[in-house]
Amino acid sequence: MPQGQKMQNARITLHPSKQRMQVQVDGILLADSTNTRELREQGYPPRHYFPREDVRMDLLTVSETTIYCPFKGRAVYFSLGESRDVAWSYEEPIELSRVG
């Protein structure tokens, strides 16, 4: 995918990032990657999406929360212990949102 690919009439752009990004929840390192994708969506702050292999999925449980975005697809949320909905994943993203 070309760097900065635009989707849905420039509403969403994806940018590969090699900067080290980490996510901690309650002092627990949940994700650590130098291979995230920065998603920029009009009207929202930038978000970094982590490759699943860089996330401690063994610590997460699927929550009951789901949402649907017409540009990205259905998101499934995950909880970490008592901390609900700390992460989400687009298990079957809309084709235009797929990152190769």
C-alpha positions as YAML, in Angstrom:
chain: A
units: angstrom
residues:
- id: 1
  name: MET
  ca: [0.00, 0.00, 0.00]
- id: 2
  name: PRO
  ca: [1.46, 3.40, -0.89]
- id: 3
  name: GLN
  ca: [2.45, 5.58, 2.03]
- id: 4
  name: GLY
  ca: [-0.35, 7.93, 3.04]
- id: 5
  name: GLN
  ca: [-3.00, 6.07, 1.05]
- id: 6
  name: LYS
  ca: [-6.27, 7.98, 0.99]
- id: 7
  name: MET
  ca: [-9.63, 6.30, 1.42]
- id: 8
  name: GLN
  ca: [-13.23, 7.38, 1.18]
- id: 9
  name: ASN
  ca: [-12.54, 10.76, -0.48]
- id: 10
  name: ALA
  ca: [-9.64, 11.62, 1.87]
- id: 11
  name: ARG
  ca: [-11.70, 11.04, 5.02]
- id: 12
  name: ILE
  ca: [-9.15, 8.43, 6.17]
- id: 13
  name: THR
  ca: [-5.43, 8.14, 5.48]
- id: 14
  name: LEU
  ca: [-3.05, 5.41, 6.64]
- id: 15
  name: HIS
  ca: [0.63, 6.05, 7.27]
- id: 16
  name: PRO
  ca: [3.21, 3.41, 8.18]
- id: 17
  name: SER
  ca: [5.20, 4.31, 11.29]
- id: 18
  name: LYS
  ca: [8.56, 2.87, 12.36]
- id: 19
  name: GLN
  ca: [8.63, 4.93, 15.56]
- id: 20
  name: ARG
  ca: [8.52, 2.74, 18.66]
- id: 21
  name: MET
  ca: [5.06, 2.89, 20.20]
- id: 22
  name: GLN
  ca: [4.03, 1.31, 23.50]
- id: 23
  name: VAL
  ca: [0.71, 0.96, 25.30]
- id: 24
  name: GLN
  ca: [0.49, 0.50, 29.06]
- id: 25
  name: VAL
  ca: [-2.65, -0.03, 31.08]
- id: 26
  name: ASP
  ca: [-2.40, 0.16, 34.86]
- id: 27
  name: GLY
  ca: [1.37, -0.28, 34.60]
- id: 28
  name: ILE
  ca: [1.10, -3.40, 32.40]
- id: 29
  name: LEU
  ca: [2.86, -3.28, 29.03]
- id: 30
  name: LEU
  ca: [0.11, -4.32, 26.64]
- id: 31
  name: ALA
  ca: [1.70, -3.50, 23.26]
- id: 32
  name: ASP
  ca: [5.18, -2.66, 21.98]
- id: 33
  name: SER
  ca: [5.85, -2.12, 18.27]
- id: 34
  name: THR
  ca: [7.99, -0.38, 15.67]
- id: 35
  name: ASN
  ca: [5.51, -1.34, 12.95]
- id: 36
  name: THR
  ca: [2.23, 0.48, 13.64]
- id: 37
  name: ARG
  ca: [-0.05, 2.13, 11.12]
- id: 38
  name: GLU
  ca: [-1.17, 5.66, 11.93]
- id: 39
  name: LEU
  ca: [-4.76, 6.22, 10.91]
- id: 40
  name: ARG
  ca: [-5.81, 9.81, 10.41]
- id: 41
  name: GLU
  ca: [-9.54, 10.29, 10.20]
- id: 42
  name: GLN
  ca: [-11.19, 13.63, 9.57]
- id: 43
  name: GLY
  ca: [-12.57, 15.05, 12.83]
- id: 44
  name: TYR
  ca: [-10.69, 12.61, 15.13]
- id: 45
  name: PRO
  ca: [-7.23, 12.53, 16.70]
- id: 46
  name: PRO
  ca: [-4.66, 10.21, 15.01]
- id: 47
  name: ARG
  ca: [-4.75, 6.56, 16.14]
- id: 48
  name: HIS
  ca: [-2.00, 3.96, 15.93]
- id: 49
  name: TYR
  ca: [-3.03, 0.44, 14.99]
- id: 50
  name: PHE
  ca: [-0.69, -2.30, 16.21]
- id: 51
  name: PRO
  ca: [0.02, -5.60, 14.49]
- id: 52
  name: ARG
  ca: [-1.63, -8.32, 16.55]
- id: 53
  name: GLU
  ca: [1.71, -10.09, 17.05]
- id: 54
  name: ASP
  ca: [2.95, -7.00, 18.94]
- id: 55
  name: VAL
  ca: [0.02, -7.01, 21.40]
- id: 56
  name: ARG
  ca: [-0.24, -9.18, 24.53]
- id: 57
  name: MET
  ca: [-3.50, -10.76, 23.38]
- id: 58
  name: ASP
  ca: [-3.06, -13.42, 26.10]
- id: 59
  name: LEU
  ca: [-3.89, -10.72, 28.68]
- id: 60
  name: LEU
  ca: [-7.07, -9.53, 26.95]
- id: 61
  name: THR
  ca: [-10.62, -10.85, 26.96]
- id: 62
  name: VAL
  ca: [-13.29, -10.02, 24.41]
- id: 63
  name: SER
  ca: [-15.86, -7.61, 25.85]
- id: 64
  name: GLU
  ca: [-19.53, -7.30, 24.90]
- id: 65
  name: THR
  ca: [-18.89, -3.95, 23.23]
- id: 66
  name: THR
  ca: [-18.95, -3.75, 19.43]
- id: 67
  name: ILE
  ca: [-19.36, -0.78, 17.12]
- id: 68
  name: TYR
  ca: [-19.74, -0.34, 13.39]
- id: 69
  name: CYS
  ca: [-17.92, 2.27, 11.31]
- id: 70
  name: PRO
  ca: [-19.04, 2.64, 7.68]
- id: 71
  name: PHE
  ca: [-15.41, 3.35, 6.68]
- id: 72
  name: LYS
  ca: [-13.58, 0.67, 8.70]
- id: 73
  name: GLY
  ca: [-16.11, -2.06, 9.53]
- id: 74
  name: ARG
  ca: [-17.17, -3.71, 12.79]
- id: 75
  name: ALA
  ca: [-14.87, -3.28, 15.79]
- id: 76
  name: VAL
  ca: [-14.61, -5.82, 18.60]
- id: 77
  name: TYR
  ca: [-13.44, -4.48, 21.97]
- id: 78
  name: PHE
  ca: [-11.18, -6.12, 24.56]
- id: 79
  name: SER
  ca: [-10.83, -5.70, 28.31]
- id: 80
  name: LEU
  ca: [-7.84, -6.13, 30.62]
- id: 81
  name: GLY
  ca: [-9.05, -7.43, 33.97]
- id: 82
  name: GLU
  ca: [-11.39, -4.81, 35.45]
- id: 83
  name: SER
  ca: [-10.37, -2.21, 32.83]
- id: 84
  name: ARG
  ca: [-13.09, -2.48, 30.22]
- id: 85
  name: ASP
  ca: [-12.73, -1.74, 26.50]
- id: 86
  name: VAL
  ca: [-9.03, -0.82, 26.57]
- id: 87
  name: ALA
  ca: [-8.39, -1.99, 22.99]
- id: 88
  name: TRP
  ca: [-10.30, -2.74, 19.82]
- id: 89
  name: SER
  ca: [-9.77, -4.61, 16.59]
- id: 90
  name: TYR
  ca: [-11.38, -4.62, 13.17]
- id: 91
  name: GLU
  ca: [-11.48, -8.39, 12.66]
- id: 92
  name: GLU
  ca: [-12.85, -8.11, 9.13]
- id: 93
  name: PRO
  ca: [-12.06, -4.56, 7.97]
- id: 94
  name: ILE
  ca: [-13.77, -3.05, 4.99]
- id: 95
  name: GLU
  ca: [-11.57, -3.70, 1.94]
- id: 96
  name: LEU
  ca: [-10.50, -0.08, 1.52]
- id: 97
  name: SER
  ca: [-9.25, -0.05, 5.12]
- id: 98
  name: ARG
  ca: [-6.99, -3.09, 4.85]
- id: 99
  name: VAL
  ca: [-3.33, -2.45, 5.49]
- id: 100
  name: GLY
  ca: [-0.98, -4.75, 3.61]
...
